[in-house]
Amino acid sequence: MQVQLSGSKNPLAYLLLIAPFFLWGTAMVAMKGVIPHTTPLFMAGVRLIPAGVLILMVAAFMGKPQPQSWLGWLWIIIFALVDGTLFQGFLAEGLVRTNAGLGSVMIDSQPLAVALLSLWLFQEHIGLWGWLGLGLGITGISLIGLPQEWIFHVFDAGITISIDNWQGLFNSGELLMLLAALSMAVGTVMIRFVCRYADPVTATGWHTIIGGLPLWGISSVFESQQWQNLVLSDWLALSYATVFGSAIAYGLFFYFASSGNLTSLSSLTFLTPVFALIFGYIFLNEVLTTIQWFGVFLTLISIYLINQRDNIGGNQTTTITGVRSQESGVRS
């Protein structure tokens, strides 16, 4: 399947591009009530291993080849440890140690790291409008996720943050969320190297299985009561997070990342907290403040600026999101 957005108005192409971030955001809402009833590493493994099995089944149905060389398997294993074990492990442990809003801001700041890595490794053009968009995106998700008192204190000329404040911040789990964001950014860039030796869909399936096994192994040693307190609604939420929030979302995201402009694609990660906020409001009756709505507005503006940075700058040669093919629309 190939997706072309340059000059195409096919709504399915846009929906497929946005789908991973919609699914990740709604999966966060689904997992919110599960966290108190299970353990973080077990939950992270549940999100990965069954999802990998599903992806490999789909890959086999599509006739995708298995990795043929030891170099291909080596890249998949490294990819799995970074984007599977480290990312999901840091994320799961960070979620139980930090405020959900602050954690979301930190984890969804990874497009900035992706942009820097892509500029360094692949010489991807970012430009003035791209950097402005990244800055607005970080500002937008900060307004969405940070406590309002923190935001108001920024404008207080007398506010000071001591070393003890920063130590307390990182000791409460935020450092884990930053490490998770960095792991995800490195994994996003790494898929380019993986796909030189393996099919992106097959590699994604194996990476989730291999990445999830250490999480279950560590969980079996250091955690207890992993599933005894889970009820039917918890298993349904886990199933949604596994099938939609991992299998489908990972498959689509890394398929696009294997050939597209990583800075543009990764910028759509800013949509994840927006979807989480909106669906939290719908299903969990979480109230959106005026500042959060303003954050949503800035986030959408940032995504437009990043994805249209070449057109705004007068360069018409790149696609809207850098996801390229030779024909318009979606084809199999």
N, C-alpha and C positions, 0 to 999 in steps of 0.2 A: 504494500500500500504506500502510495506517495501523496504528499500534500503540497499543493502550490497555492500561495497566496498573492503572488505578484500579479496584479491585474485581474485577479479572480474575485468574484463576489459570492462564491459558493458558501452559504452559511454553514454547511457541514464542516468545511475546512476550519473555520474560526471556532466552531464548537469543539472540535477535536483538540485544538491547541489550548483552549481554556479548560477543557475537561479535567486534566490532572490537578489543577489548582482548585477547581470547584470540589473535586472529590477529596483532596487533602483537607480543605477547610471544613467540609461537612463531616469527614471522618473524625476530626478533632472534636466536633460537637458530640458525635456518637460516643467517643471514648471518654468524655468528661465524667459520666456517671460510673464508668467501669473501673477507673483508677483506684478508688477506695476499696474495691472488692478483690483486687488481685495484686500481683507484684510487678514492678516495672520491667525487669528483664524477661520474665515469662511472657508478658503482654507484647513486648517488642518481638520476641520470637514467633508468637502467634501471627503477628502482622506480616512476617517475612516468609516463613517456611511454607505454609499452605499456599500463599500467593505465588511462590516460585514454582510449585507443582502445577498450578493452574496455567501459568505463563508457558511452561514447557509443553503442556498438553496442547495449548493453542498453537505454539510454534511447530509442533509435530504435525498438527492438522493442516497448517499452512505450508508444510514441506520445507521448513527452515532447516539448514544444515547444522549439525553439531560441530563444536570446535574440533579441528583436525590436528593441530600442532601443540607441542608442549608450551610454546610461547603464548599461544592463545589461552590455554588453561592458566598459565602463570598470571597473565593480565587479568583474567576473570577472578582469580583468587585474591589478588591485590585489590581489585575493584570491590569485591565482596567484603573484605575486611574493612576498607575505608568507608564505603557508602552504605554497607549493610550493618556490620557489627559495631563500628565506632559511631556512625551517625545515629542509628536507632538506639544503641545503648546509652549514649550521652543524652539523647532526646528523652528517653523514658525516665532515666534517673533525674534529669533536670526538671521534668514536669512535676515530679512529686516533691521538689525542693524549692520551687520558685513560684511566684505569682503567674497565673496563666497568661495574663495580658503581657507582662514584661517578657515572659518566655517566648511568646509568639513574636514579639518585636525582634528579639535577638535571633531567633531561628530564621525569620524571614528577612533578615538583613543580608543573607548570603549572596544576593545578586551583585552586591558591591565587590565581594571577594571573587566571584566568577568573572566580573568585568576586568578586574586587575589581572587575574590569571590568564584570561583570554587575550588581553592586550600583550602580555609578556610572551605567551607561548605561541599564539596564532596571529598576532598583529591585527586583531579585530579592531576596526575603526569605532571609536566611541564619540569623540568630538565634544564640542561645547554643549550642544543640546542633550547629548547622551549623559554627560556628567551632571548637568542640571536636572535631568529626569531622575537619575539615581539619588541625587540629594533630596529632591522632593519626595521620592518614594520612601526613603528612610524617615523623613519628617512625617509623612502621612501615617506610616505604620506606628511611629512613636506616639502620635496623637491618638491612634486607635487603641494602643495597648498599655501605654504608661499611665500610672495613677495621675489624676488631675492635679493633685498637690505638687507632684514633681514638675509638671508642666508649668504651673503658675510660679513655682520657685525659680524657674529659669529666668523669669522676667523680674525677679526680685534682686535688686542690686546688692543687697546685703547677704545673699546666700553663699555659703562656703561649704565645700564637701571635703571632709578630712580623710586622711589615710585610713582611719578606723572605719569610716563609712564605706570606703571601697572594699576593705577587707571583709566587712560584714556582707556586702553585696555579693561578692564572689563565693563566700562560704555558704550562702543560702541557695546556691544552685545555678546562678547566672553564668558562672564560668563554664559549667557543663553545657549550657545552651549555646554559648559562643563556640565551644569546641564542636558541638553538633552542627552548627551552621558552617564552620570551616570544613568539616568532614563532607558535608553535602556539596559544598562548592568544589572541593577537590574531586569528588566522585563525578560531578557533572562534567568537569573538564576531562577527566580520565576516560570517559566513554569514547572519546575520539580515538584514543590509542587502542582501547579494547577492540573497537570495530575494524581496526586494520587486520585483525586476526580472527574475528568471530562475528557471527551475525548479531545485530544489536538486540533482537527479541530473545534469541536463545541465551545470549550473554546475560541479559537482564534476569531471566528465569534462574539460571545457575547462581547468579550473584546473590539473589534473595535467599536461596536455599543455603548456600555456603556461608553467607553472612549471618543467617539466623541460627545455625547450629551452635556456634560458640555462646550465643546468648542463652539458649536453653541449657547448655552445659554449665555455665556459670550459675544460672538460676537454680539448677538442681543441687548445687553445692551450698550456695549462700542464701537462698530464699526458701520459704516454706509457705504452706497454705496458698499455693498459686491459684488453684481453681475451686477449692472447697466452698468458697463464699459466693461464687458466681451463680446468678439466677438466669432464667430464660432470657430476660431482656438484655442482660449483659452479654450472653452468647450471641444474641442477634446483633448487638452493637459490634462485637468482635468480628462477626461474619461480614458485616458491612465494611468495616475498616480493612479487613483482609482482602475481600474480593474487589471492592471498588476503590478503597483508599490506598491499596498497595498494588494488587495485580494489574488492574486496568490503568491506574494512575502512573505507576512505574513504567509499564510497558509503553504507554504513549509518550511519556516525558523523555525517556532515554532513546526512543525511536527518533523523535524530533532532534534531540541533542546530538545524535550521531552524525547529523549532516547539516544542521542549521547554525545560525549565528547564535552563539551561546549567550552573549550579553543580552540580546533581544529576548530570547526564549526565557532566560532566567529571570528577567524583569517581571514576567508574568507571575512569579512567586509572590509579588506584592499583593496579588489578588487573594491569596490564601487567607490572611486574617480578615479581609473584607467579607469573604463568604462565611467564615466562621462567625463573624460578628452578626451578619444579617440572619443566618439560620439560628444562632443563639437567641436572637431577638424573637424569631418566629416560634421556635419549639421550646425554648427554655425561659421565655418571658424576660430576657435580659434587656434592660433599657439602654438605648443608645443616646448618649449625650450630644449636645451641639458640637463639642470639640471632636468627638468621634466621627460625626457626620462630615465635619470639615476635613478630618484625616482621610476619610473615604474619597472625598473629592480630590484632595492632593494626590492620593495614590493613583487614581484613574488618570489624572493629568500626567503624572510621571511616566506611566506605561505608554501613553500616547507619545510623549516626547522621545522616549528611548527607542520606540519602534519606528517612529517617523523621523529620526534624527537626520538621516541622509537626505530625505525629501525636503525637510525644513532648511537644511544647509545647501540645497540646490543640487545635490547629487541624486540622480534618479536611478542609479544602477543596482541598488540592493533591494531585496524584498522586504515586505512589511515586518516579518519576523525572522527573516533569514532562513526560513525553511523552504528549500528549493526543490523543484522537479522540472521536467521538461514539458509537461503538459499541465493545463489548468484543471482545477477541480481535484477530486479524490478518485483514485483508481486502484484496483487490485491487480 
